[in-house]
Amino acid sequence: TLHFLLHCLQMDFFSLPDVFLHKLMKTMTILDRMRFRLACRAFERLVADTHAGYFETAKLGSYERKCSNEGSAPTSHHSSEHTLLMKIGNASVCTFDLTEDGFERCIYLRQRLFNGISIGTLEFTFSSNLTLPMEFIRRISEKWKIESLCFTLRNETELENGGTLMAEFPGCKYDVDLCFLPDTDKLLSLPTLERLISRTSATFHHNKQTIPSESFFKLLAIHKNIDVRHHYVEISFDEFKRAVQYISEDSRNRHVRFRTESSTVVSGLRNHGLTESSKTGDNCAGFVVDIKEDPDEGTRMELRSGKCVISIDRCALTIRDLRPSPYININNGSDWLISPSY
C-alpha cells in the first residue's frame, strides 16, 4: 500500500475516471483507508466520499477497561473505565471512552473513513450490562448495508436491549447466543432467528434446566437453526420422531441440536431393534441405519429419515452404558455445522 501511495503521489492520480477511483477504493482495507487519508487533503476527501466495499465481519460494543493496579483511577488519556470498540474486518477502527465525547469522536472518524459500507455480519458485544445509546447506533450505522446481526445475551437486560436492536434492523438475519434460560414467554418472544444457541454460562453450568417439548416445538416453528447446548429438552421417542419429520419436510436447510434429559430416544431406538450388530440399510422404527468409517473417530453410526441425517452423542448409539444426557443432531442438508465442543 505504501508503494502504491508513493506512486499515486508521483502521477496525476485524480485524472483517472471516477468509476475507476470508486472501484479502487472498494478494494482497500480499513487500515489502508486510514493511512491513505493522511497523505493530503485530496486523498482525505476521496476516502471520506467513497464506499468502503464489502467486509465479512464487523464488531461494535463496549467493555470494561482493565486497570494495571486494582482500584486505580482512569488515566488522563482515558477519562472513563469503560471503552467503546468499533472493529471492521481485522482492523480496530477506534477504542474511545464510553462517553458522549467518545461517541462523537467515533462518529466523526467513521464519517472520515467512508460514506457507505457493506457488512456480512455485525456483532454486538456488551460487557457488564454496558449498552450503547440507540441514537449513537443509528448514527454510526447510517449508510451501512448489513446482512446479519449477531448477539451474545447473558441476562434479562441484555435480552431486552437485543430485542430493541433487532427491531432497528428489520431487514437483517439474526444470530443469538443466549447464555441463560429466560422464562418461556420471553424465550418464545424472540423474532425469527437464523440461529439460536441456548447455553448456560460456566457459573451455572451444573444447574439442570429443562425446556418442555411444547416449547421446543414452538422454537422449531420459529427459528431456522437451533443448538440447545447445556439445557435439556423433555422429549419422548414419539415426539423425537415427529421433530425429525417436521425438519425433514422443511424446504430450508436446517441443523438442530439438543440434549435430552434422559436416554429415552436411545432407549426407544433400541426397543425397535437397534443393536451393536446393526448394518447399513437396516430399518429401525422408520430410521435407516448408515454405518460410516471415519479416519479420526473410527466406525460411527448415523440414522436417516426422509431428508434428515441424525447422529446421537458422537454416534454412541450402540453403547450400553451411554451417559444419560446424549446430544442429538438432526441435519436436513444444511452446510452450517455446529462446533463439536460441548
Salt bridges, closest charged atoms under 4 A:
ASP32 OD1 - ARG35 NH1 3.38
GLU44 OE2 - ARG37 NH2 3.25
GLU64 OE2 - HIS82 NE2 3.93
ASP97 OD1 - ARG65 NH2 3.23
ASP97 OD1 - HIS78 ND1 3.19
GLU104 OE2 - ARG139 NH1 2.85
GLU135 OE1 - ARG138 NH1 3.42
GLU156 OE1 - LYS186 NZ 3.00
GLU158 OE2 - ARG154 NH2 3.02
GLU168 OE2 - ARG138 NH2 3.00
ASP175 OD2 - ARG195 NH2 3.67
ASP177 OD1 - ARG199 NE 2.75
GLU194 OE2 - LYS224 NZ 3.14
GLU214 OE2 - LYS218 NZ 3.70
ASP227 OD2 - ARG229 NE 2.61
ASP227 OD1 - ARG257 NE 2.90
ASP250 OD2 - ARG252 NH2 2.82
ASP250 OD2 - ARG254 NH1 3.07
GLU261 OE2 - LYS208 NZ 3.21
GLU276 OE2 - ARG320 NE 3.85
ASP290 OD2 - LYS292 NZ 3.31
ASP290 OD2 - ARG304 NE 2.84
ASP294 OD2 - ARG300 NE 3.50
GLU302 OE2 - ARG300 NH1 2.64
GLU302 OE1 - ARG304 NH2 3.64
ASP313 OD1 - ARG323 NH2 2.91
